[in-house]
Amino acid sequence: MAAAAGGPARAYQDFLLQLAVLARNDTNLGLTHGDYLLSNMNITADGPVTVYDFDECAYGWSLLDIAVYLYYFT
């Protein structure tokens, strides 16, 4: 999203308008972990990934977990 004329307050309002038009359905909304970081996972070579630490768990946009990961690792 390009920087909006009018500064951060205007950019935030534009962002809220973009969110308002997104479909609210089972594909876009669901249970999110909210803190999906490597420090909250147990990864083994021969087994499944175990995720723990659900204190940030909530119902919301499914992309939240990807956004949190990108925030911390990019």
Buried (B, 14 or more C-beta within 10 A) or exposed (E): EEEBEEEEEEBEEBEEEEEEEEEEEEEEBEEBBBBBBEEBEEEEEEEEEEBEBEEBEEEBBEEBBEEBBEEEEE
